Amino acid sequence: MTVWRRYISTHVPRKKVSIIGSGPAGFYTAYHLLSKSPVPLDVTIWEKLPVPFGLSRYGVAPDHPEVKNCEETFTDCARKFSSHSEKHHFEFVGGIEIGKQIKLAQLLENQDAVILSYGCNGDRYLGIPGEQGTKGVFSSRQFVNWYNGHPSVAMDPEFTNFNWSGVRNVGIIGNGNVALDIARILLSNRIDELWKHTDVSTIALNCLRKAPIHNVKIIGRRDFLHSKFTNKELREMWQLEKYGIRGNISREYFSENMFDLGSHDRAFKRRVEMCSEYLKPFDQRTKKNFKKSVPPPRTQEDRQWKLDYLKSPLKIEKDNYTNRIQSLTLSHNLLTEDNRLIVDPNGKEVTYNLDLLITSLGYAGVPLPEFSELDIAFEKGHISNEQGRVLNNDGDLFPGLYASGWIRKGSQGVIASTMQDSFEVADRVIQDLLQPPRYIYERKRTVDIDLSGTPHTTWADWEK
Ligand SMILES: Cc1cc2nc3c(=O)[nH]c(=O)nc-3n(C[C@H](O)[C@H](O)[C@H](O)COP(=O)(O)OP(=O)(O)OC[C@H]3O[C@@H](n4cnc5c(N)ncnc54)[C@H](O)[C@@H]3O)c2cc1C
């Protein structure tokens, strides 16, 4: 199949735009281009997986289906513009990794604009002894991919052969929303009503159900004030009390009087109030918001999660025979007045016995293999760019190349902010297509890209 159709019936030449990655950034960029461009466009999304939607499918927690509503917008857009009667045309090409089957250089030769929206798909590391090669130590990316059924790990024996029935004590390093998603699924692994209507991987859920998880520690380097989670995710954790899953924060890191509430923003004030209320026994809570469903009486068997602060991991010990994690040793930290983090000179090291450790340090952006050859600049986990226009290593704009979403700014932000970012970048692409700036030269378009011998999926395949 030749993907490129350059002319519509009226022979108005369409400009060709390729987008790499079909996550929220790729699709929102396509959506905006197709909705707003006065110039007729042929937009192709290239996706390395056979299926679309990136982290909306393989990151967002299965029990947050409302977050995945963006997929409906993407589907409507793809359906509408797959029709040849429209001014613009859209094509989805799945199962093709740019850099492997098709080179970025080929696209740059062929296209009027190329937008890199391939997300952040690497791991960040603690860099401590025992982190690599110890059974039961996983990065959040691997773990989240696994429970979402990502093809790269869905059947990975590191997970499926792991002895889940021995997992009672869990540590999670990091306290962003991803850490809370992971804590939630681990603690509620046996509560069928929470998972049966979701698209969680049944392979993963069946493994996780075996785990008699009792304690989950969510560990941050800084203090409560610097927690990275948002209130919605924190509230979901507290609300697990109705299943006998209790939350805790050590008094040394939290007290309802320790903050001058007036000096913080409203969201933070609500967070302090939420924690203060939920930490009280049910009948002593003053606000009815926090008294919605009566928790069962406390028992020895209650599962617990705890927010733990001001600690940095030092080393992971493993069982020399089974190679499984045994414990994690951490230092105590102090925050200086100017907000610097230092190891507490008087603090003793602390060791937690653990059966599972998840490092939730954020996803790392990785350059495509051709970047050095093509002289595309990449720094601090994202593509160097000026408002979405990609830069080369001399700091000059790279002709016709753009970036949107996580790979443009690093792995921060939710789908709504990714959408905003993608719209802004799409506007700049349209601006440059309408009035090409001087640094953009006309492409030669020597050879069209022929996919006839290369297995791939189309939008119609995905719909089936
Ligand atoms: C665990 C987790 C939970 C989250 N939960 C929420 C939530 O509840 N609510 C919310 O609003 N946001 C949430 N987010 C954030 C949200 O997922 C991101 O804002 C958004 O997905 C970023 O979109 P993106 O398109 O830049 O990257 P991605 O979604 O990662 O998409 C990138 C796509 O590019 C593809 N790709 C990679 N390399 C290539 C290549 N070489 N060739 C072709 N294709 C390639 C990938 O397969 C992927 O499909 C969550 C994120 C994570 C990690």
The ligand as a Gaussian input file, in Angstrom:
#p B3LYP/6-31G(d) Opt

LIG

0 1
 C        1.063000       5.504000      35.066000
 C        0.463000       6.768000      34.529000
 C       -0.828000       7.132000      34.907000
 C       -1.383000       8.303000      34.405000
 N       -2.641000       8.644000      34.806000
 C       -3.203000       9.770000      34.344000
 C       -4.515000      10.132000      34.755000
 O       -5.161000       9.438000      35.548000
 N       -5.044000      11.285000      34.249000
 C       -4.353000      12.063000      33.352000
 O       -4.888000      13.076000      32.885000
 N       -3.084000      11.745000      32.967000
 C       -2.502000      10.629000      33.441000
 N       -1.237000      10.308000      33.065000
 C       -0.489000      11.228000      32.164000
 C       -0.813000      10.960000      30.677000
 O       -0.755000       9.589000      30.439000
 C        0.195000      11.745000      29.814000
 O       -0.044000      13.135000      30.042000
 C        0.049000      11.486000      28.322000
 O       -0.127000      10.131000      28.033000
 C        1.300000      11.963000      27.557000
 O        1.030000      11.752000      26.204000
 P        2.159000      11.526000      25.092000
 O        1.395000      11.299000      23.831000
 O        3.147000      12.616000      25.157000
 O        2.924000      10.170000      25.479000
 P        2.424000       8.655000      25.423000
 O        1.053000       8.535000      25.948000
 O        3.495000       7.867000      26.071000
 O        2.386000       8.280000      23.864000
 C        3.542000       8.060000      23.097000
 C        3.243000       7.032000      22.013000
 O        4.363000       6.968000      21.111000
 C        4.614000       5.617000      20.780000
 N        6.018000       5.514000      20.337000
 C        7.128000       5.561000      21.106000
 N        8.236000       5.480000      20.351000
 C        7.832000       5.382000      19.069000
 C        8.512000       5.263000      17.810000
 N        9.840000       5.256000      17.736000
 N        7.776000       5.140000      16.667000
 C        6.409000       5.149000      16.731000
 N        5.717000       5.263000      17.896000
 C        6.419000       5.400000      19.045000
 C        4.313000       4.877000      22.064000
 O        4.083000       3.492000      21.831000
 C        3.061000       5.612000      22.538000
 O        1.893000       5.038000      21.991000
 C       -0.646000       9.141000      33.531000
 C        0.658000       8.779000      33.169000
 C        1.208000       7.599000      33.662000
 C        2.615000       7.217000      33.271000

